[in-house]
């Protein structure tokens, strides 16, 4: 099968790390013998930027400039690229990528699949003051996109419910939760390099790994760190990731007198994440209970499990279903109970080891990119049948 994939962001910038989903799915397709092209939109696009291959997958950069002419050019380009494609797959509803993909598929009579992994309008409203008209457009567009596609995959049961509410037929919806690369994230990886780098040799290390943007809740982790350190002063905490909230979170740590106990690494490449994860004893995924978190299957949970980590996570949305008893669940939005969960695992090393083993098993059995790719290939057949009819 020839698969043309379209993603609205920069696949090679650590400023947009959420692009790991499409790259991993594409890699699994390639392993299964399919031909894959990925059209993406670099942050710093240069005119006539050349396409290239990595691991047998062709990457094609396009401009994300706003305007009618760039949009028309991108539609024309995708129209040509989809000529030999059996199916077009696009992720996220951002119009600069989704609209050209939809129009190119329509003009070329090609089946089109939408991979819906986040409720973007909710994230938009969570990201500070935003232009009202942009929000109105995004809300209407996000509701319309699933109806324009042959099939839709969703990362959570909540998004599935939204699809059905919008009018998408149940048989056209497939489950595609996040996964992890079981070779990249593995319990056998050494974290010594990271521990030596930050002079954390013997102390227990508790880590939060993820983006520091809107819809992320690392402030709960920092408040929980203060509570834990009041009881066990030798523990070290680490926030691994970057984003516009980084300086705000650093200030919070300073105000709580946590200097020296909480390390902020800033943005790291996705290739470095497994090393930071390997260095940690307890991995934390803290969330509030809201529309954003109810619709997520958090990537950090899948990667924590693949890395064989003892996990403390907020019980919201897909988290409980993903962990399946392989972690310690706490009430969302409550730093006090989050701290209690961390303390419980710090005090009970045998429990940490049991949860770590079970976490790895969950990743091997279900939450890996091979399973996600297989689910997508099954639903592609429905898209292909729709076009044939």
N, C-alpha and C positions, 0 to 999 in steps of 0.2 A: 504494500500500500504506500502511496506517496502522500505524505502529510505535510501541509503547510500550516505552520503555527505562527500566531501573531501576538506579541506582547507589547503593551504601551510604554514600558520603562526600559532602563538601561541595564542590560544583562551583565555588564562588566564593571559596574560601579558599586563600591561598598556603601554608597549613600542610598542605594535602593536594593537592599539585600533580599527583599521578598521575591525577587525574580528567580530564586533557587527552585521554585516549584516547576516552572516550565522547562528549565534546563534539565532537571532530573527526570521528568516525564519523557522528554525528548530522548534522553540517553537510554531509557528503558525501551522505547520504541525501536531505537537503533539496534539494541541487543536482540530484539525479536525479529530483526531482518527488514524493518520498514525503512524507507527513504524519508528523511526529515529535513525540512528547511524551517528556520526561525527568523521571522522579520521582527526587529526590535527597534527602539527609538532612543538613541544615545542622548545623554545630557548635553554633550558637546559635539554635535554633529558637524562634520565638515563636508562641504559640497563635493559630490562625486566620490564619497567614501566607499571603498571597495568591499565587496562581500568576501568571506573567507570561511575556511573549514576548521573545525576543532573536533577531533574524535569522530570524523565521518559525518558530522552534522554541519550543514551550511548555515552560516549566520549572515543576515542581510540587514544593514543599518538603513533607517529612513529618518527624515527630519520630523521633529515634533513641533515645529514652528506653528503658531496659531495664524490662521488666515485661510481665505478661500483658495488661493493659488497652491499653497503647499498641500491642502486637502485634495484638490483635483489631481495634482501630480502623484500623490500617494495612491489614490484610487486607480489611476492609470497603471502605475507600477504593479500594484497587487493584481490587477486584472490580467496582466501578462504572466505574472508568477503563478497564478492559479490555473493556468491553461493545462498543465500536466499533473495537477494535484487531484487526488481522489477525494480529499476532504479538507476543509479549512477549519482550523481550531483557533479560537482567540480567547484570551484570558482577560478578565476585567472589562468594565463597560466604558472606559474612557474613550470619548468620541474620536480622538485623533487616530486611534488604532481600530476601534470597533466599527466605526462608520465606513471607512474604506474597505474593511474586511467584508462587511455585510453587502455593500454595493458590488464589490468584485465577485462575490459568490453568486449574487442574483444575476449579474450580467453574464457570468460564465456558466450558469445553471449547475453550480457546484453545491453539494451539501455543506452545511455550516454548523459547527458545534460551539457552544458558549460554555466556558469553564468559569463558574461563578464561585469565587472563594472568599469574598468579603462583601459585607453590606456597605458599599462605598458612600452612600449618602449619609449614613450614620457616622462614619469616620470623618467625613467632610464637616459635619456640624460640630464634631468633637475637637476639631483642629483650630480652635480660636475663632476670631471674627473673620467671616468670609462674605464675599459679595452675595447678596440675597438672590439676584437673578441667576447667578451660576448655580446656586443651590436648587432653585426651582427647575432649571433645565436638567441638572443631574438626576433629581428625583424622578422626573417624568421619563427621562431616557433610560434609567436603570429599570424602571417598570416595563418599558417597551421592549428592551433588548431580548429578554427570554422568549417573547412571543414571535420575534422575527427569525428565530433560529429553528433548525430541524430538531436538535436535541440540546439538552442542558445537563451539565454535571454540577453538583453542589458539594460543598465541603462539610455541611452540617444538616441536621434534621430541620433546624430553624429556617435555613435557606430553602430547603425543600418545601416547607409549608408556605413560604412566601411565593415560590414559583406556582404552586397550586392555586394560591389566592389570586395571583395575577391572571390565571387562566391557562397555564401550561398543563397539558395532559400528563397524568402520572407516568404513563409508559414511556414518555419522552425524557424523563428525569432519571439520572444515575447518580449514585453516591461516589464521590471522589475525595475522601479526606486526605489530609496531608500525610506524608510518609517520611522516611529517613533512608539515607544510603547506608546499608548495613555494613559496608566495608569502610566507608569514611568515618562513621561513628561506631566505635567498637570498644568494649571494655578493656581490651588488651593494649590500647594506646596509652603511652606514657604522658603524664602531665608534669614531669619533672622540670622541663624547660620553663614552663610558665611559673611554677613555684620558685625556681631559682631567680627568674627574672624579677619577681616582686618580693623576693626574700621571705617567702612563706614556706618554710621547710617542714616543720612538724605540726604546726597549728592546724586545727580543723578549718576547712574552707567551705563557706556557703556562698553559692553563686546565683546571680540572676543574669541570664543571657538573652539578649533580645534588643529590639529597636527601642529608642527613647523618643518616640513621636506621640501624636494623639492616639488615644485608644490603647495606650500602654500604661502600666500601673506600678512602675518601679518605686514610686514614693512609699507604697505599702512595705516594700522590701526594706527600705531605709529605716522606716519607723520600727519595723520588727527587729532590725539589727540592734537598735538602741535598747529594746526590751531584753533581747538575748544577752547583750554585753553587760547589762546590769547584773546578770547572774553568772555568766561565764566570760570573763574578760579576755581569755586567750583566743577566742574565736576570731577568724578573719572573714570579712565579707567582700565580695567582688561584684561589680556591675560591669558586665561585658557588653559593649554596644555603644552606638552613637545616635545622634538625632538632635532636634532643636531644643529638647528639654534637658540636655546634658548639663548645661551650666546651672539651670534651676535646681537640679537634683544635687549637684555638688554643693550648692549654697545650703540646701536643706541639711546635708551631712555636716557641714561646718557649723550650722546653727545648733545642731544636736550634739556638738562636740565629738564627732566621730572621726576626726582626722587621724589617719594612721590605722584605723580599724576597718574602714571601707575604702576599697581601691576602685577607681574608675579607669577603665582601660581606654575609653573612647572607642570609635569604630574600628573593627577588625575585619579582615577579609573572611569570607565564608570558609576558605581553606584553613584558616587559623582556629576557627571555632572549635573543632574537635580537640585541639590541644588544651584550650581553656576548659572545656568540659571535662577532659580527662583529669585535670588538676583538682577538680572539686570533689568534696565528699557528699554534699547535699545540694541538689539543684532545685531552685524555686521558680514557680510559675504562679504569680499572683494577679488576680483580676477583680474588677467590680462586677456586679450583676446588672447588665444593661443590654440593649439591643445589639451592640457591637460584639460583646463577648458571648452572647447566647448563640450567635451564628458562626463562631469560629471553631475550627479544629486547629488548635495552636501548634505551629511548627515546632516550637521549643519543646513541647511535650513529646512529640515523636522522636526528636533528636536526643532528648534526655533519656528516653527509654532505650533507644538503640545504643547509646553510650553506656548503658548499664548503671544508671545513677539512681540513688535513693531520692525520691521526689516529694516535695511538699507543694501542693497546688490548690488553688481555689476551686471549689465545687460549683462550677457554672457551665452552662452550655454543654459542649461535647466532652469536656474534660473527664467527667466520671466514666463515660462510655469508653474513652480512649485508654485511661489508666487501668480500668477493670480490676481494681484491687492491688495494683502494683505500685501504689504510692499512698501518701498520707494526705487526705482531703480536708480542707478547712473552709469555713464560711467565707464567701467572697466579700471583699471590701473591709476586712477586719484585721488590722495589723496585730492586735493582741492575740487572736487565735492563730494567726500565721506564725507568730513567735512561739506559741505553745507547740505547734507542730514541729518547728525546727528544733526546739529544745528536746522534744520527745525523741527525735532521731539522733540528736547529739548524745543523748543519755543511753541509747540502746544500739550498740554496734551490731549485734546479731540481727536485729530487726532491719537495720540499714542494708546488711548483706542480703537478707531474704528478699527485700523489696527490689534491690538492684538486679538480682537474678531474674525475678519475675518480670521486671520492666523490659529486660532484654528479650525475654521470651515473647512478650506482647508485640514488640517491634518485629521480631522474626515471623510471627504468625500472621500479623495483620497490618501493622502501620509501617509499611515500607513502600517505596516508589514503584516496585514491581507490581504490587497488588493494585495500586492506584492506576497504573498504566493499563493493566488488564481490564479493569472496570471500564476505562475509557474506550478501549478497542471494542468491547462488547456493545457499547451504546453507539459507536460510530456505525455499526451495521444497520441500526435503525435509521440513522441519517441517510445512509446510502440507499436503503430501500425506499425512503420517502422520495428521493430524487428520481429513482427508476420508475416509480409510479407516475 
